[in-house]
Structure formats: structure tokens, C-alpha cells
């Protein structure tokens, strides 16, 4: 299984109402310094993918995607629809990681 497939497999495990971070996903794949590559993998998803890409945010709890197909406001909308409270302040969408961060079980 290649890196992107590993990313998709882990992101698919994040349940509705929870989020994971790019770094968290990278670390679980044993490449803790590859958080940015996790973002590349998610950006490469086809538009009709069932992988819940919206559930991955940065380590500060902010939505930080830079993808014209899926703007930050769309990610925030999808997270809110799942019951996650998303605050917007100073042009930043933020999620409370203490409340919504998913804890993966040991592999």
C-alpha cells in the first residue's frame, strides 16, 4: 500500500463528529514529518471520493486547506453538518481539538 492509500485508509477511520490532524495521520504512517504530504494526498482525492477529507485539520485546530475545489468555508460547513462546532475569527476557521480530536486505537 502506498503513502496516499495509507492516508485514505486512516482518514476513513475518523468518525463523524471528530477530526484528526495532518501530523497525527503522518505519524500513524510512521512518517511524522510528512504532514504536508498528507495534505497533498487529500488534495489528490477525486471530487466524488467517499474519504471524509473534511475531518483533517492542522495541529492548531485550524482549517488550512488550500484547494480551489474545496474552500475553507466548504470544509467548515461540512464539519458543522457533522455536529462539530467551528469558530470563525480573524479569517480563520478553528475547531476545539480538546473536544473533537479523534484518538486512534493502537495499530
N, C-alpha and C positions, 0 to 999 in steps of 0.2 A: 504494500500500500504506500503510495507516495505522500508527501507532506500535505498537499492540498486535500487529499482524501481523508487523511487523519484529522485535519481541521474540521472538515464537514461531519465526520463521524462524531467528534466531541461536541460540536455546536448543536448537533441534532439531539444530544442528551440533555441540553439545558431546558428545563421545563418552562412551560408558560408561567409568567409571573416572576421569573428570575432572570438574572443576567450573568454573564461571565466577562472577563477582561481578555484583551488580546494577549497580554503577558501570561495570564493564567492558562490559556489554551496552549500557547507556545511551550510553557514549562511542562505541561502534561504530555507533550510530544517529545520531551527531553531535549528541547532546543529553547531554553529560557530567554535567549537574546534575539529570538526571531519574532517578536510581537508584531513588527511591521509586516512581516511576510504573512502572518495570519490575516492581516488586513488585505494584502494582495490576493490571498486565496478567496476571501469573501467577496472582493470586488470582481473576481473572475466568475462568480456564480451566474448561471443564466437567469434571466428575469422570471422564468416560471419555476424556479427551484423551490423545493419544499424545505430546504435548510433554513432554520429561523435566524438568519443573519442579523436581524434587528436586536437580538439578545446579546450581542457582543459590543462592549464599550471600552473606553480606556481606563487605565488604573486609577484615575482621579474621579471616576464615576461620570465622566462626560461623554457625550456623543461626539465623536471626532471623525466620522467618515468624510471622505472627500470623493464622492462619486456622483456625477451628474444624474445617473439613473435613479439614485436613491438619496435625495437630500436629507439633511439632518432632521428637518421638520417631519419628513415621512417616517423616519426611524422613531422619532418621539411619538408620533401618532400611533404607530403600531405597538409600541411599548405601553402606552396609555390604554390602548384597547385590551391589553392583556392584564390590566389592573396594576401596572407599575406607575407610581407617581413620578412624573418628570417635571422638574422645575426649570423655568427659563429665566435667566438673569444675565445681563451684560452680553447678550448674543451667544450664550452658552446654555445648552440643554444638559441638565445634571440629574443623576439618579443616586439615591442613597445606597451606597454599597453595603453599609452595615445591615440594611434591611433586605436588600434584594439580591446580593451576591450569592450565586449558587456554589455549594460546596460539593465538588465531585467526590465520589467514593474512591477509595484506593483501587488502583487497577490490579 
